[in-house]
Amino acid sequence: MKRYPTVQLYEEMAFIAYHFHWSYAELMEMEHAERRRWCEQISKINQKLDAQKPKQKSISNHY
């Protein structure tokens, strides 16, 4: 069995914990595939929110 890279594990956990405030224990209980699905869903939410933000005008456009 191949071991899951520790760096990637903690990146996923930090990403989910930052957005959903789930505990270390909750995140460690999840299977890799479930954590990846949550990361993908959070990314989709962030992309939608970013698309809804009004675009800021550049200073260079005024000169």
HELIX and SHEET records of a PDB file:
HELIX    1   1 THR A    6  PHE A   20  1                                  15    
HELIX    2   2 TYR A   24  GLU A   29  1                                   6    
HELIX    3   3 HIS A   32  GLN A   52  1                                  21    
HELIX    4   4 ILE A   59  HIS A   62  5                                   4    
END                                                                             
